[in-house]
Amino acid sequence: MWSCDTCGRPNRHNPLICETCGAAAPGADANQVNLALQRDLAMESHLRGLAFWYRIGAVVFGVGFLVLFGLVGGALVSSPLHGSSALMASAFGYVAMFVVAAAAGSYVLGHYLGRFANGARIAAAILSIVGLAFTLLRFVLTCVAYSRLSALYGDSSLFADAQPSLMGPIVMFVLSALWSGAIILTLFSGRAAQVCSPAYRTIVARTAAMKASMVKTPFFVVPLVVTILAAMVVLRLLMAMRGLY
């Protein structure tokens, strides 16, 4: 770590230039500094944060499904494989192959996105668009289902408190749409295209001592906070269930 003589800020990840003002580090090579000044560390952080969660998501989802596959597969194997059991085993096998392929694809996508490959950037943007479309479809179907339930309950005051509210689905849809939209705009931005260009990757390779910090991008911090909160909720539920027995 070194402190900038110009702004006085400490620098931990970049031994060539100051992360705040761009001043050269003491004793840094002039050519290396010129190359370092051409790097877009903020956009690199965004791409690295997204790539991290593509890889982690693939590992967690893949391991979780393998555990489920072992439990269900063991149950199917222990039962006589005839009729419906054989059909279920075959269908589950096809699903398992699809899930493993999807998890592997997600990991590979994250691997290359973290290395600023342009194809991975475009693929991630397209997948985000598809995800946003499915989010919209799910929200529309939810609205239709809620409207039918409201029509079923009618205007009876007896069931007034039991009628479902769309507030929760609306909030979740807005948050999901904003998040997906932010990812899509980031990946399709000119800055992201520049970072994923061959010339830029050459600059990154020649200034490999510099690292863009992931903790400075919301694409890393927000999922991390959500994951921690979800883990705390699940842990509390497990402890509550354990207390019941």
C-alpha positions, 0 to 999 in steps of 0.5 A, spaced: 500 500 500 502 507 498 499 514 499 498 518 493 503 525 494 497 529 490 491 527 494 494 523 500 489 517 499 491 510 500 492 505 494 492 498 495 490 495 489 494 499 484 501 500 484 502 504 478 497 510 479 492 513 484 485 510 484 482 517 486 486 522 482 490 518 477 497 521 479 503 516 478 505 512 484 512 514 486 518 510 482 512 507 477 515 506 470 512 512 465 510 507 460 506 503 465 503 509 467 501 511 460 498 505 459 494 504 466 491 511 465 488 508 459 484 503 463 477 504 465 477 501 472 470 502 474 467 498 468 472 493 469 469 492 476 462 492 473 464 486 469 468 482 474 463 483 479 458 480 474 463 474 472 464 472 479 456 471 481 456 467 474 461 463 477 459 462 484 451 461 482 453 456 477 457 452 483 452 453 488 446 451 483 450 445 480 452 442 487 445 443 490 442 440 484 447 434 485 445 433 492 438 433 490 440 428 484 443 423 489 437 423 494 432 422 488 436 418 484 437 413 490 430 413 491 428 411 484 434 406 484 431 403 490 424 402 488 422 397 482 424 401 476 418 399 472 412 403 469 411 410 472 418 409 476 422 408 470 419 414 466 420 418 472 428 416 472 428 417 465 425 424 465 429 426 471 436 424 468 434 428 462 433 434 467 439 433 470 443 433 464 440 440 462 441 443 469 449 440 469 450 443 462 446 450 464 451 450 470 457 449 466 455 454 461 454 459 466 461 458 469 464 458 462 460 465 461 463 468 468 470 465 466 470 469 460 466 475 462 472 476 467 477 476 462 473 481 458 471 477 452 467 480 447 463 474 446 461 473 453 459 480 454 454 479 448 452 473 451 451 475 458 447 481 455 442 477 451 441 472 457 439 478 461 434 480 456 431 473 456 431 473 464 427 480 463 422 477 458 421 471 463 420 476 469 415 480 465 411 474 463 411 471 470 409 478 473 403 478 468 401 471 469 401 473 477 396 479 475 392 474 471 391 469 477 390 475 482 385 478 478 381 471 478 382 470 485 379 477 487 373 475 482 372 469 486 372 472 492 367 477 489 365 484 493 363 480 500 366 483 506 367 476 509 373 475 505 375 482 504 381 480 508 383 474 505 383 477 498 391 477 495 394 483 494 399 485 488 403 490 492 409 484 493 409 482 486 409 489 484 415 491 488 419 484 486 417 486 479 420 493 479 426 491 483 428 485 478 426 489 472 431 495 475 436 490 476 436 487 469 435 493 466 442 496 469 445 490 467 443 490 460 445 497 459 452 496 462 453 490 458 451 494 452 454 500 453 460 503 449 465 503 455 463 495 456 465 494 449 471 498 449 473 494 455 472 488 451 476 490 445 482 486 443 486 492 444 484 493 451 485 486 453 492 487 451 493 494 455 490 489 461 495 484 460 501 489 460 499 492 466 497 486 470 499 489 476 493 493 477 487 490 479 480 493 479 476 492 486 470 488 485 467 491 492 466 498 488 461 495 484 454 494 486 453 488 481 458 485 486 455 488 493 448 488 492 448 480 491 452 479 496 448 483 501 442 479 499 445 472 499 447 474 506 440 476 508 437 470 505 442 465 509 441 469 515 433 468 514 434 460 512 439 459 518 433 462 523 428 458 520 432 452 521 433 453 528 426 455 529 424 448 526 429 445 530 426 448 536 419 445 534 422 437 535 
